[in-house]
Amino acid sequence: NWRLVKIATTKAQRKLFFNLRSMKQSFATLGPDEVAAVAKTLGVKPEEVVEMETRMTGGDVALEPTNDDDEDHYAPIAYLAAESSVEPPMQLERKQYDRLQDEGLREALARLDDRSRAIVQRRWLVEEGEEAATLHELAAEYGVSAERIRQIEVKAMQKMKGALTALA
């Protein structure tokens, strides 16, 4: 009954660890009613009973594969990203940075009027494989000159830069 990972650390968990197995034998299954009865008898929360049952019936999982030829052996480390040159803290930092950039861009775009937002999105934020709209295409669509579209675009970019600077 030895485990690599300690499964009972609090007083309530130790009480469950030492009594749950014997109490389970008196029940056919450990359904919601039985969980409530065990919890009441031992003076613990029903959630703690379910958690301890899960801990006791589950096995330890090794992160590294063993040298055994056991094909059923599960090693989570084998499923991690193949990019081993980047440390996990750096990966996390990069993901957080990307998320903050996305949120900042969305907030900066939200501060623009509809026409300016549409112009910036069609000129700069096109999906991969799509072509950005030209000044002349947008000018024809909005009934203004290409120069006016350029001016609106420049002003919108300045507003966005100010918004992003304020957010940082």
ABEGO torsion letter per residue (X at the ends): XBBABBABABAAAAAAAAAAAAAAAABABBBAAAAAAAAAAAGBBAAAAAAAAAAAABBBBBABBBABABAABBBAAAABBABAABBAAAAAAAAAAAAAAAAAAAAAAAABBAAAAAAAAAAAABBBGBBBBBAAAAAAAAGBBAAAAAAAAAAAAAAAAAAAAAAX
